[in-house]
Amino acid sequence: MNNNNFKALFQVLSSEQQILMRTDQKAFTLLSILGVFMVFFIIHFLKIQMDWMRFILVIVYFVAAFLTIVYLVLVIVPRVRTDKVKEENPEINATFFGG
């Protein structure tokens, strides 16, 4: 019976790891596609005749692209949290983890 609990736990952890890997893979793909469009836009940027409306739209585009890059990098970066230092450590009950 205890072995079944471990199998279920490992299955949940495995599926969670697969979800995280797919999320990172999608973020890498979106970052690559955004990079291609940014390069394409920068190459053809000089061909655009500027007026105030186009200038404002270009600024909005660059701000949105920058925020998207920041968001995608934050998704890709591993989710690491620092341990909080506790003043008093409560005694750990070993039977709690025994099942």
CORRABEL-V936894 format. One record per residue. N is the residue number from 1. RES is the residue in one small letter. SS is DSSP state (H for helix, E for strand, - for the rest). PSI is psi in whole degrees, -180 to 180 (NA if undefined). D_LAST is the distance of its C-alpha to the last C-alpha in Angstrom with 2 decimals. Layout:
BEGIN
n: [N	N]
res: [RES	RES]
ss: [SS	SS]
psi: [PSI	PSI]
d_last: [D_LAST	D_LAST]
END
This chain:
BEGIN
n: [1	2	3	4	5	6	7	8	9	10	11	12	13	14	15	16	17	18	19	20	21	22	23	24	25	26	27	28	29	30	31	32	33	34	35	36	37	38	39	40	41	42	43	44	45	46	47	48	49	50	51	52	53	54	55	56	57	58	59	60	61	62	63	64	65	66	67	68	69	70	71	72	73	74	75	76	77	78	79	80	81	82	83	84	85	86	87	88	89	90	91	92	93	94	95	96	97	98	99]
res: [m	n	n	n	n	f	k	a	l	f	q	v	l	s	s	e	q	q	i	l	m	r	t	d	q	k	a	f	t	l	l	s	i	l	g	v	f	m	v	f	f	i	i	h	f	l	k	i	q	m	d	w	m	r	f	i	l	v	i	v	y	f	v	a	a	f	l	t	i	v	y	l	v	l	v	i	v	p	r	v	r	t	d	k	v	k	e	e	n	p	e	i	n	a	t	f	f	g	g]
ss: [-	H	H	H	H	H	H	H	H	H	H	H	H	H	H	H	H	H	H	H	H	H	H	H	H	H	H	H	H	H	H	H	H	H	H	H	H	H	H	H	H	H	H	H	H	-	-	-	-	-	-	H	H	H	H	H	H	H	H	H	H	H	H	H	H	H	H	H	H	H	H	H	H	H	H	H	-	-	-	-	-	-	-	-	-	-	-	-	-	-	-	-	-	H	H	H	-	-	-]
psi: [-39	-34	-37	-36	-41	-38	-43	-41	-45	-34	-41	-44	-38	-44	-36	-41	-39	-38	-44	-40	-41	-39	-45	-39	-42	-39	-41	-42	-47	-37	-39	-45	-42	-39	-41	-46	-34	-44	-44	-43	-43	-37	-43	2	-37	-19	-10	130	123	134	-179	-39	-46	-36	-45	-42	-37	-42	-43	-40	-46	-38	-44	-41	-41	-45	-36	-42	-44	-45	-44	-37	-37	-29	-38	-38	134	145	94	133	148	146	138	134	126	143	-45	126	119	153	135	131	110	-29	-17	-37	-7	-26	NA]
d_last: [9.88	7.40	10.70	11.35	8.56	10.16	13.49	13.16	12.23	15.16	17.35	17.00	17.74	20.58	22.12	22.01	23.77	26.30	27.08	27.76	29.93	31.90	32.44	33.76	35.90	37.41	38.14	39.89	41.90	42.98	43.90	46.02	47.77	48.47	49.90	52.22	53.50	53.99	56.07	58.02	58.73	59.80	62.15	63.84	63.66	67.11	68.71	67.89	70.74	69.30	70.05	68.11	65.99	64.90	64.31	61.97	60.12	59.77	58.35	55.86	54.91	54.34	52.29	50.11	49.74	48.83	46.18	44.78	44.62	42.83	40.30	39.67	39.32	36.76	34.77	35.04	34.20	30.54	28.58	28.02	27.35	28.03	25.61	26.71	27.63	26.28	28.55	26.00	22.56	20.10	18.10	14.60	11.93	10.01	7.34	6.74	5.60	3.78	0.00]
END
